[in-house]
Amino acid sequence: MKLLIAVLSLAIAAPAFAHGPTPRKTDEAVVVKAAPDAVWAKIAEPCGIAKWHPEVKACEVVDDKTSNITLKNGGKIQQQVDELDVANKTLNYRLGGEIALEALPVSSLTGRIKVEADGSNAKVSWMARFYRFDTGNEPPEGQDDETAQNAVDSFIKAGLAGLESGK
């Protein structure tokens, strides 16, 4: 009986010892002094990000859902559109393929950019969920949660600032 209780105790406690990366989230918004339709047109345009995001050097359309983005730091990411909801001005995407550490220190990322009216202006919300680059239990410096959070926060804030400045 004691052995059974000990085994059951370990089975119940085992999940507490499980470890791995915790999903992270960034959720930012700005009000852009422009009509929502005009802002949406910039976001929805294939590879339009190269025109308004200050950290993007170039963008190449691969097909109607995939773009290869080159950042000014030399890193490369592939954006895959999951849904482009024109009626609700919402773009849902994910990073695909191999994500270069120098581009963004994440192993996966899904995001959503939404444009809504705020009076005569546009409120742009950008949310991303992601995991750090190294998904092991002891990630090295530069591949940990804090580095991933800071990099994604910075990327999204820079993009929103680019839209806000009217680039």
N, C-alpha and C positions, 0 to 999 in steps of 0.2 A: 504494500500500500504506500509506504514512504517513497519507494522508487517511482511509482506511478505519479505521485504528487510532484516529485522533483522533475520528472520528464515533462509533465503538463506545465509546470512553472516556467521551464526553459522555453517551451513552445510558445507560450503566451508572451514572454519577455523578448524573444528573438527579434521581433520587428523593431524594438527599441535600440538594438545594437546595429541595425542596418544603417548604412551611411551612403551617401552619394550626393550629387549636386542638387541643390534646391532651385526650382525655377525662379527666375528673377523677372522683374517687370519695370518698365519705364512708361509713364503716362504723363504727357505734357500737352499744353494747349496755348495758342496765342490768338489774338484778334488781329486780323489783317485788314488794313484800310483799303479794301477793294471789294467789288461785288463777288458774292459767293460763286457765281458761274465762271467768272474770270479766274479765280483762284483754282477752282476745280479743273478748269481746262489745263492749267499748268501741271497739276498733279496727275491727271488722267492721261496726258500725252505720253505715248511710249518714249522712254528715254528723256522725258521732260526734266527729270531730276538733275540732269547735267546743266540745265539752264538756271536753276534756282538754288541748288545746294552748294554752298561754298567749299565743301570738302570733296566734291565729285569733279574729277578731271575730264572724264569721257564716259560715254555710254554707247553701247552697240546693241541694236535690236537683233535677237537671235530668231525669234518667231513671235506670234501674236501674244504670247504669255511670258516670254523669257527675255531678259536683258542682261548683258554682261557690263558691269559697272567698274570703272577704274577710278580709284581714289587718288587724291593729290599726293598721299604718302606712298603711292606705288602699289598698295594692296588692291586685290580684285575680289569682287563678290558677284554672285549671280542672283538676280532677283526674279522670282517666279510669281506671277500674279495668280492668286487663287480665285479672286472674284473682283470684278470691276462693276460696282453697282451704281450706274449712272443716276437712277432716280433718287437714290439716297446719298449721292456724292461720297461713296465709300470705296476705298481701295484696300483689299486684303491681300497680303503677300507673304512670302517666306523666302529665306535665303536657301538656295539649293547648291548642289555640288559640294566640292571641297571649299571650305571657308578659310582663307588665308589668315594666319594669326596676325600679320601686320595690318590687315584690313580691319577686322573686328575680332577681338579675342573671345569669340563665342563658338560653340559647337553646333548650335541651331538657333534660329530666330524666326518668329512669326510676327507680323505687324499689321496694323490697321491705321490708315489715314482717313479722317472724316472731315468734311467741310459742311458747316451749317451756317445759316443766316444769323447774324447778330446785329439787328437793326439793318442798316445799309452795308454793313461790313461782313466779313467772313470769319467765323471762328473755326480754326483748324486744330483738330485734336489728333495726336500721333501717339499710339500705344504700341509697345513691343513686349513680347514675352520671349525669354531666351534662357539658355544654359551656358555656363562658362565654357571656355575652350577645352580645358582638361576636365573630363568627367570622372576622374578617379577620386579616391578618398583623400589623397594628399597632393593637390595640384601645386606645381611649382609657381614661384612668383611670376607674375605676368600672365598667368593662365587661370587665375583664381576668380572668385565671385566679385571681389571689389574691383579688380581690373576690368572685368566684363561690364559691370554696372557703370563704372565711370566712362568707359568707351562708348557704350550704347547711349547713355544720357547725353554725352557730348555730341555725338552724331545727330541725334534727334533734335537737340536744342539748336545746333548750327543750322540744320535744315529748316526749322521753323523760323529762325532769325532771317534766313535767306528769303523765305516767302514773305515775311513781315516787311523786309526792306524793299520789296517790290522788284527784285532781280528778274 
